């Protein structure tokens, strides 16, 4: 294959991304040849800065520029509630919806014995500490919003059990599950 | 939206790429948070180098690290034939197939009056010069392989006419068109 190294390097990088195959990687690379150099520099700078300029919030483990993160620092938010999520990305879903006004806690994964991810690899102990902390007032509700997958369910069950073991007296709730809101009953699964 | 600037910058860059919407851009950005910094640096370097380290081959207008490009320089290739393509990306298609052993000529677009792209915006004059040049031996065949779109067809017709106007005496051919090779006749369009 007679392809210039600067091109094949970029194709290789694109191909490592989830959902991007060899064809798409090639198409994106050749597309970028027609983009101004300044845009390429901005893209490159964003990639370099992505991890350098961000930290994990020490409270909720969200990815943020500052510690504590803007959500944990926001005095208008309801500190009684903690919504437990698997990934930082999931925060966007709730923030876009704009209906939830409590705090978050990011686990950074789910319990997955097949991939050697146990409770100690996740930020579960930090959640327990937050649930027990009573500086000012106690946490009244922990909403477990892990994904409805095998791993997510196992994580939710584990967290529920361990919170009870640690004598957490607030409510432990899950997201509602069932027919998707707005869907037609006629298309519902048996 | 409480999203850290290093993240939103990268989401913005991804979103400018063709076929990548806001959701995918977010997913890719959060995925990259889990990638080693060295991989991010390599990706960033590839983006910066993409245009800096490449030139257009002065003969075929292919994107290459060197001028002339490896294909034009290759003494084993058949210099009698020139395959005319719209984009540098299209060379990959033919090189992967491995059946074509001639030279290429990249137009870098197609004639598109709606977007103000006329023959002068493309490398058509360079093609005429190559067709007429008789250093050693003349070009015997020019294969026009523009895309089977309105613009591609118009470009092919224009090139054919102008080559004849310039008294090009070699063959001017097009790619075969019709039933896709390997397809079932039963599924052919009326």
HADDOCK unambig.tbl for C-alpha pairs under 7 A between the chains (distance, minus, plus):
assign (segid A and resid 1 and name CA) (segid B and resid 95 and name CA) 6.65 0.50 0.50
assign (segid A and resid 1 and name CA) (segid B and resid 96 and name CA) 6.99 0.50 0.50
assign (segid A and resid 2 and name CA) (segid B and resid 70 and name CA) 6.91 0.50 0.50
assign (segid A and resid 4 and name CA) (segid B and resid 64 and name CA) 5.31 0.50 0.50
assign (segid A and resid 4 and name CA) (segid B and resid 65 and name CA) 5.70 0.50 0.50
assign (segid A and resid 6 and name CA) (segid B and resid 46 and name CA) 6.11 0.50 0.50
assign (segid A and resid 6 and name CA) (segid B and resid 49 and name CA) 6.18 0.50 0.50
assign (segid A and resid 6 and name CA) (segid B and resid 50 and name CA) 5.16 0.50 0.50
assign (segid A and resid 6 and name CA) (segid B and resid 53 and name CA) 6.62 0.50 0.50
assign (segid A and resid 7 and name CA) (segid B and resid 50 and name CA) 6.19 0.50 0.50
assign (segid A and resid 9 and name CA) (segid B and resid 46 and name CA) 5.92 0.50 0.50
assign (segid A and resid 10 and name CA) (segid B and resid 43 and name CA) 6.56 0.50 0.50
assign (segid A and resid 10 and name CA) (segid B and resid 46 and name CA) 5.21 0.50 0.50
assign (segid A and resid 10 and name CA) (segid B and resid 47 and name CA) 6.58 0.50 0.50
assign (segid A and resid 13 and name CA) (segid B and resid 43 and name CA) 5.55 0.50 0.50
assign (segid A and resid 17 and name CA) (segid B and resid 28 and name CA) 6.83 0.50 0.50
assign (segid A and resid 28 and name CA) (segid B and resid 17 and name CA) 6.83 0.50 0.50
assign (segid A and resid 30 and name CA) (segid B and resid 89 and name CA) 6.21 0.50 0.50
assign (segid A and resid 33 and name CA) (segid B and resid 51 and name CA) 6.35 0.50 0.50
assign (segid A and resid 40 and name CA) (segid B and resid 47 and name CA) 5.84 0.50 0.50
assign (segid A and resid 40 and name CA) (segid B and resid 48 and name CA) 6.02 0.50 0.50
assign (segid A and resid 41 and name CA) (segid B and resid 48 and name CA) 5.73 0.50 0.50
assign (segid A and resid 43 and name CA) (segid B and resid 10 and name CA) 6.56 0.50 0.50
assign (segid A and resid 43 and name CA) (segid B and resid 13 and name CA) 5.55 0.50 0.50
assign (segid A and resid 44 and name CA) (segid B and resid 44 and name CA) 4.05 0.50 0.50
assign (segid A and resid 44 and name CA) (segid B and resid 45 and name CA) 6.85 0.50 0.50
assign (segid A and resid 44 and name CA) (segid B and resid 47 and name CA) 5.92 0.50 0.50
assign (segid A and resid 44 and name CA) (segid B and resid 48 and name CA) 6.39 0.50 0.50
assign (segid A and resid 45 and name CA) (segid B and resid 44 and name CA) 6.86 0.50 0.50
assign (segid A and resid 46 and name CA) (segid B and resid 6 and name CA) 6.11 0.50 0.50
assign (segid A and resid 46 and name CA) (segid B and resid 9 and name CA) 5.92 0.50 0.50
assign (segid A and resid 46 and name CA) (segid B and resid 10 and name CA) 5.19 0.50 0.50
assign (segid A and resid 47 and name CA) (segid B and resid 10 and name CA) 6.57 0.50 0.50
assign (segid A and resid 47 and name CA) (segid B and resid 40 and name CA) 5.84 0.50 0.50
assign (segid A and resid 47 and name CA) (segid B and resid 44 and name CA) 5.92 0.50 0.50
assign (segid A and resid 48 and name CA) (segid B and resid 40 and name CA) 6.03 0.50 0.50
assign (segid A and resid 48 and name CA) (segid B and resid 41 and name CA) 5.73 0.50 0.50
assign (segid A and resid 48 and name CA) (segid B and resid 44 and name CA) 6.39 0.50 0.50
assign (segid A and resid 49 and name CA) (segid B and resid 6 and name CA) 6.17 0.50 0.50
assign (segid A and resid 50 and name CA) (segid B and resid 6 and name CA) 5.15 0.50 0.50
assign (segid A and resid 50 and name CA) (segid B and resid 7 and name CA) 6.18 0.50 0.50
assign (segid A and resid 51 and name CA) (segid B and resid 33 and name CA) 6.35 0.50 0.50
assign (segid A and resid 53 and name CA) (segid B and resid 6 and name CA) 6.61 0.50 0.50
assign (segid A and resid 64 and name CA) (segid B and resid 4 and name CA) 5.31 0.50 0.50
assign (segid A and resid 65 and name CA) (segid B and resid 4 and name CA) 5.68 0.50 0.50
assign (segid A and resid 70 and name CA) (segid B and resid 2 and name CA) 6.91 0.50 0.50
assign (segid A and resid 89 and name CA) (segid B and resid 30 and name CA) 6.20 0.50 0.50
assign (segid A and resid 95 and name CA) (segid B and resid 1 and name CA) 6.61 0.50 0.50
assign (segid A and resid 96 and name CA) (segid B and resid 1 and name CA) 6.97 0.50 0.50
